[in-house]
């Protein structure tokens, strides 16, 4: 008898009558994107410390808000979703997971739940920082909504070897956000980040809460012309937290290493996160 092949990515659909299996398999969340709806909304996060979650209600609030902005009727049964996600994680045997919650436009009462094992991100991206390039010809149609259409479009953007992320620009050359993150620069003693034309991030909510104790925050985009003047820069996301950026478009920032202020922000962010994890 052939041995059953078990996919590391577990996918179910949460329906009004409970969890139902999907008809496909995938090796990872990235691999599963090909099966995701092109017209819908989604959110992506991970668990911590053996299954705890961070700001899950904030993720679901944004998911419902994204749906409203693109005219998808959505009211999530949050207890059922939490129960379904918990059941999937428990049955998988994974200690921690990355999970994606996707809502198709045409069947918004059938929510796709996907999980994969998660062991954290490589330590070197935090220790050494990452390189980025600006993307002047890549834009999001509706930046304040987290749509599956952008998920597909983003994955089609090829980045050069060694480049960790692309940074989206507006027509005036202002740096808006990363392809899957919020972007920040430290310039003239201020923490600068675009206040409009971007997706409000879940990690960004935490940064806005903790950063003022470290330095002033100004919700105004920086321009590509200012890159040579950046003292430091970083990106943020709910899965990665704060990731230092040490080079943009081949321009080295500071001494080419994660800066002191970014490291301090990482410390206060980590403290806040530890104090606010919750059971699923």
C-alpha positions as CSV (number, residue, x, y, z in Angstrom):
1,X,0.0,0.0,0.0
2,X,1.3,3.4,-0.9
3,X,2.2,5.6,2.0
4,X,0.0,8.6,2.4
5,X,1.7,11.9,1.5
6,X,0.9,14.6,4.1
7,X,1.3,18.2,3.0
8,X,3.0,20.6,5.5
9,X,0.4,23.2,4.6
10,X,-3.0,22.5,6.1
11,X,-6.0,24.2,4.4
12,X,-9.7,24.2,5.3
13,X,-12.7,26.3,4.5
14,X,-14.7,27.6,7.4
15,X,-18.3,27.4,6.3
16,X,-21.6,28.1,8.1
17,X,-21.7,24.4,9.1
18,X,-18.1,24.1,10.2
19,X,-14.7,23.3,8.7
20,X,-14.5,21.6,5.4
21,X,-11.5,20.2,3.5
22,X,-10.3,21.8,0.2
23,X,-9.8,19.8,-3.0
24,X,-6.1,20.7,-3.4
25,X,-2.8,20.4,-1.5
26,X,0.1,22.9,-1.2
27,X,3.6,22.7,0.2
28,X,3.5,26.1,1.8
29,X,1.3,29.3,2.1
30,X,3.3,30.7,-0.8
31,X,2.5,27.6,-2.9
32,X,-1.1,27.8,-2.0
33,X,-1.4,31.4,-3.4
34,X,-2.1,29.9,-6.8
35,X,-5.4,28.5,-5.5
36,X,-6.4,31.6,-3.7
37,X,-9.2,33.8,-5.2
38,X,-8.0,36.8,-7.3
39,X,-11.0,38.8,-6.0
40,X,-11.2,38.9,-2.3
41,X,-9.5,40.1,0.9
42,X,-7.1,38.4,3.3
43,X,-4.8,38.8,6.3
44,X,-1.6,36.9,7.3
45,X,-0.1,36.4,10.7
46,X,1.6,33.8,12.9
47,X,1.4,32.3,16.4
48,X,3.9,32.7,19.2
49,X,5.1,30.7,22.1
50,X,3.3,27.5,21.3
51,X,0.0,28.9,19.8
52,X,-0.6,32.3,21.3
53,X,-1.8,35.1,18.9
54,X,-1.1,38.8,18.7
55,X,-3.9,41.3,18.0
56,X,-6.1,38.7,16.2
57,X,-9.2,41.0,16.6
58,X,-7.2,43.8,15.0
59,X,-6.5,41.5,12.0
60,X,-10.2,40.6,11.8
61,X,-11.2,44.3,12.1
62,X,-8.9,45.2,9.2
63,X,-10.2,42.2,7.2
64,X,-13.8,43.4,7.6
65,X,-12.7,46.9,6.8
66,X,-10.9,45.8,3.7
67,X,-14.0,43.9,2.6
68,X,-16.2,46.9,3.1
69,X,-13.9,49.1,1.1
70,X,-14.2,46.7,-1.9
71,X,-17.9,46.1,-1.4
72,X,-17.7,42.5,-0.1
73,X,-20.4,41.7,2.5
74,X,-18.5,40.3,5.4
75,X,-19.3,39.7,9.1
76,X,-16.9,37.2,10.6
77,X,-18.2,34.7,13.2
78,X,-15.1,35.3,15.4
79,X,-15.7,32.5,18.0
80,X,-16.2,30.0,15.1
81,X,-13.0,31.3,13.3
82,X,-10.9,31.1,16.5
83,X,-12.3,27.6,17.2
84,X,-11.6,26.4,13.7
85,X,-8.1,27.9,13.6
86,X,-7.3,26.4,17.0
87,X,-8.5,23.0,15.9
88,X,-6.4,23.1,12.7
89,X,-3.3,24.0,14.7
90,X,-3.9,21.4,17.3
91,X,-4.5,18.6,14.8
92,X,-1.4,19.6,12.8
93,X,0.9,19.0,15.7
94,X,2.8,22.2,14.9
95,X,4.1,24.2,17.8
96,X,3.7,27.5,16.0
97,X,2.3,28.4,12.6
98,X,1.9,31.1,10.0
99,X,-1.7,31.4,9.1
100,X,-3.7,33.1,6.3
101,X,-7.4,34.0,6.4
102,X,-8.8,34.6,3.0
103,X,-12.3,35.7,2.0
104,X,-13.5,35.2,-1.7
105,X,-15.9,37.8,-3.1
106,X,-18.3,35.3,-4.5
107,X,-18.5,33.1,-1.4
108,X,-17.7,35.4,1.5
109,X,-19.4,33.0,4.0
110,X,-16.7,30.4,3.1
111,X,-13.5,31.6,4.6
112,X,-10.2,29.9,3.6
113,X,-8.0,29.1,6.6
114,X,-4.4,28.0,5.7
115,X,-1.6,27.2,8.1
116,X,2.1,26.1,7.8
117,X,4.8,25.4,10.4
118,X,6.6,28.5,11.5
119,X,9.9,28.6,13.3
120,X,10.6,32.3,13.1
121,X,12.6,34.3,10.6
122,X,16.4,34.1,10.0
123,X,18.3,35.7,12.7
124,X,20.6,37.5,10.3
125,X,17.9,39.8,8.9
126,X,17.7,41.4,12.3
127,X,21.4,41.2,13.1
128,X,22.7,42.5,9.8
129,X,19.7,44.2,8.3
130,X,18.3,43.9,4.8
131,X,18.7,45.6,1.4
132,X,15.8,47.2,-0.5
133,X,15.1,48.8,-3.8
134,X,12.4,51.3,-4.8
135,X,9.7,50.3,-7.3
136,X,8.5,53.4,-9.1
137,X,6.2,51.5,-11.6
138,X,4.5,49.2,-9.1
139,X,1.3,50.5,-7.4
140,X,-1.7,49.2,-5.5
141,X,-5.1,50.0,-6.8
142,X,-6.7,50.3,-3.4
143,X,-3.8,50.6,-0.9
144,X,-6.0,50.8,2.2
145,X,-7.6,47.4,1.5
146,X,-5.6,44.1,1.9
147,X,-6.8,42.4,-1.3
148,X,-6.0,39.0,-2.7
149,X,-5.5,40.7,-6.1
150,X,-2.5,42.5,-4.7
151,X,-1.2,39.2,-3.2
152,X,-1.1,37.8,-6.7
153,X,0.3,40.9,-8.3
154,X,3.0,41.3,-5.6
155,X,4.2,37.7,-6.1
156,X,4.7,38.5,-9.8
157,X,7.2,41.3,-9.0
158,X,10.7,39.8,-9.4
159,X,13.4,41.3,-7.1
160,X,17.2,41.1,-7.8
161,X,19.2,38.6,-5.9
162,X,20.1,39.8,-2.4
163,X,17.2,42.3,-2.3
164,X,14.8,41.6,0.6
165,X,11.9,43.8,-0.4
166,X,10.7,46.4,-2.8
167,X,9.4,49.9,-1.7
168,X,6.4,51.4,-3.5
169,X,6.6,55.1,-4.6
170,X,3.9,57.6,-5.5
171,X,4.2,59.8,-8.5
172,X,6.2,62.4,-6.6
173,X,8.8,59.8,-5.5
174,X,7.6,59.6,-1.9
175,X,8.3,56.2,-0.3
176,X,4.9,54.7,0.7
177,X,5.4,51.1,1.9
178,X,7.0,47.8,1.2
179,X,5.4,45.2,-1.0
180,X,4.3,43.4,2.2
181,X,5.3,45.8,5.0
182,X,5.1,49.3,6.3
183,X,8.3,51.4,5.8
184,X,9.9,53.9,8.2
185,X,12.9,56.2,8.0
186,X,14.7,58.1,10.8
187,X,15.4,61.5,9.4
188,X,16.4,64.7,11.3
189,X,15.7,63.0,14.7
190,X,12.1,62.0,13.7
191,X,10.6,58.6,12.8
192,X,8.9,59.2,9.4
193,X,6.3,57.0,7.7
194,X,3.6,57.6,5.2
195,X,0.3,58.6,6.7
196,X,-1.9,58.0,3.7
197,X,-1.9,55.9,0.6
198,X,-0.8,52.8,2.5
199,X,-2.2,49.8,4.2
200,X,-2.4,50.5,8.0
201,X,-0.3,47.7,9.5
202,X,-1.0,45.6,12.6
203,X,2.7,45.9,13.7
204,X,2.4,49.6,12.8
205,X,-0.3,50.0,15.5
206,X,2.2,48.7,18.1
207,X,5.0,51.0,16.7
208,X,2.8,54.0,16.9
209,X,2.1,53.2,20.6
210,X,5.7,52.5,21.7
211,X,7.8,54.7,19.5
212,X,7.0,58.1,20.9
213,X,8.9,57.2,24.1
214,X,12.0,56.7,21.9
215,X,11.7,59.6,19.4
216,X,9.1,61.8,17.8
217,X,6.8,60.2,15.2
218,X,5.8,62.1,12.0
219,X,3.2,60.4,9.8
220,X,4.6,61.9,6.6
221,X,6.3,60.1,3.8
222,X,10.0,60.6,3.0
223,X,11.2,61.1,-0.6
224,X,13.7,59.1,-2.6
225,X,15.7,62.3,-2.8
226,X,16.2,62.1,1.0
227,X,17.7,58.5,1.0
228,X,21.3,59.8,1.4
229,X,20.2,61.7,4.5
230,X,18.5,58.8,6.3
231,X,20.1,58.0,9.6
232,X,18.3,54.6,9.7
233,X,15.4,52.8,8.2
234,X,13.3,49.7,8.8
235,X,10.2,47.8,7.7
236,X,7.5,46.2,9.9
237,X,5.0,43.4,9.6
238,X,3.0,41.4,12.1
239,X,5.0,38.3,11.4
240,X,8.5,39.8,11.1
241,X,8.2,42.6,13.6
242,X,10.8,45.3,13.0
243,X,13.4,44.5,10.3
244,X,16.3,47.0,9.9
245,X,17.0,48.2,6.3
246,X,20.7,49.1,5.7
247,X,20.7,49.8,2.0
248,X,18.2,51.3,-0.5
249,X,18.8,51.5,-4.2
250,X,22.5,50.7,-3.6
251,X,22.8,53.6,-1.1
252,X,24.2,52.5,2.3
253,X,22.4,54.0,5.2
254,X,24.6,55.2,8.1
255,X,27.4,52.8,8.6
256,X,25.7,49.9,6.9
257,X,24.6,48.2,10.1
258,X,21.3,48.3,12.0
259,X,21.2,51.6,13.9
260,X,20.9,52.2,17.6
261,X,17.5,53.7,17.4
262,X,16.1,50.9,15.4
263,X,17.5,48.4,17.8
264,X,15.9,50.3,20.7
265,X,12.6,50.2,18.9
266,X,13.0,46.5,18.4
267,X,13.5,46.1,22.1
268,X,10.4,48.1,23.2
269,X,8.4,46.4,20.5
270,X,9.4,43.0,21.8
271,X,8.5,43.9,25.3
272,X,5.1,45.2,24.2
273,X,4.5,42.0,22.2
274,X,5.4,39.7,25.1
275,X,3.0,41.5,27.4
276,X,0.1,41.4,25.0
277,X,0.0,37.9,23.6
278,X,-3.3,36.1,24.0
279,X,-4.6,32.6,23.8
280,X,-6.4,31.6,20.6
